[in-house]
Amino acid sequence: MKKGRIFYGWWIVVVTFIANFMSNGMSFYGWNAILPELCRLNNWSRTAVNIAPSLSALGVLAQPFFSRMVLKFGPRRMMLGSVFFSCASYALMARSHSLGLFYAMAAVLYIANVGINGLVPNTAVSNWFERYRGKALGISTSGISLSGAIIPLLLFFLLRHFSLGQATLLNALLSWVLVFSAAVVLMKDHPEEHGMFVDGLEPDAAPVLQSERKVEPCDLSNRELFRSRAFWNIGLAYGLMLPGVVGVMSQLAPRFKDIGFSGQRAMVMMSFAALVGAAGKVLWGWLCDKFDSRKVVSLSILCQLAGLLVLISSRSEGVLAMFIVLFGLGMGGVMSTLPVVAADFFGRNNFAKAYGYIALFLVFQSSGYLMMGGSFDLFGTYNYAYLGFIIFYLIALVLMLTARHPGEISGTGLRHNITS
């Protein structure tokens, strides 16, 4: 890379940031604004509405298929092909007045979203970075949390001037224009296809980088991957973290409103938590470049645990500020560190395969929505769901701390070499 010239990989980060931002605004954080309105307009219970986001499990189950497709067609084609279906289903979902159609559109949304959120963007970034992978993925995935600071407020404003169907249509159109345009203009699949190199390093810099690289698996078969203790520990740990993240953050504004804050105040407080999460994603990604990723992830779990304890025990705005900082910072580390950990443990060459199968454990996130809806409808509070999440986090902490890199265990049958 010529001195003073920006490495093109950072433009890939820009594209994936936009994709993460808009897709999560529709499929995740937007529920803070539209859930109460859906219940009011259609006389649906919160449990009934929460079945829709729980269908994100279908997107999780589609991850192995998308991992094969992204290897075959590349991130650019996958993003261009997925964004239309994602945006169209989102707009139609909010206009549905029967639960059957509502759930059907939600299912399409979550399956299509795999092409513009998570696996595909993370694969694109991983293709371009190795030495700075944590930082790049941290910035890219910060779009997930930053969407929570902006999209719900945007929807809250739109709903004061437009119907629910009109507001979500405008959001969908904005998402399609931004993601499609960015992918068409800027997305490139691999640096080598365009005469560039990973991290922007010139060939004569390769020996320096080579000496710094970790010993990691090469071309793992499915059997070798599934026999790895790391695969199960990492998958289960993240699978148990996600219910708390999606359960708390998808309905944080309704929680604040339920305990006495105005709708506008509740939305602003939720947005601040998401904003802290965006900063957390960059921080945790950067820390993974510097320290053992297992310890970094474990620290993020402890932050989430402490935040939940504050959320359960207090209704004071001053004390809840501690929750916003602790939980916001901690939950920011979940989706930003998962791709880093997957690449760290299984290597750049195996990233799409390993991430695709590890992501299957994220199906557990659906329980977060159902636990939230059931807790509120049965007991009039989300606290019982929060207690369940605390148990999940404690188990995840143990699993993460006891995860072992394939190279640390002898007799596993895994092959290793230095990544080229």
Secondary structure, DSSP 8 states (H G I E B T S, - for coil): --TT---THHHHHHHHHHHHHHHHIIIIITHHHHHHHHHHHHT--HHHHHHHHHTHHHHHHTHHHHHHHHHHHHHHHHHHHHHHHHHHHHHHHHT--SHHHHHHHHHHHHHHGGGTSSHHHHHHHHHH-STTHHHHHHHHHHHHHHHHHHHHHHHHHHHTTS-HHHHHHHHHHHHHHHHHHHHHHH--S-SGGGT--GGG--GGGHHHHHHH--EEE-S--HHHHHH-HHHHHHHHHHHHHHHHHHHHHHTHHHHHHHTT--HHHHHHHHHHHHHHHHHHHHHHHHHHHHS-HHHHHHHHHHHHHHHHHHHHH---HHHHHHHHHHHHHHHHHHHHHHHHHHHHHH-STTHHHHHHHHGGGGGGGHHHHHHHHHHHHHHSSSHHHHHHHHHHHHHHHHHHHT---GGGSTTS---EEE--
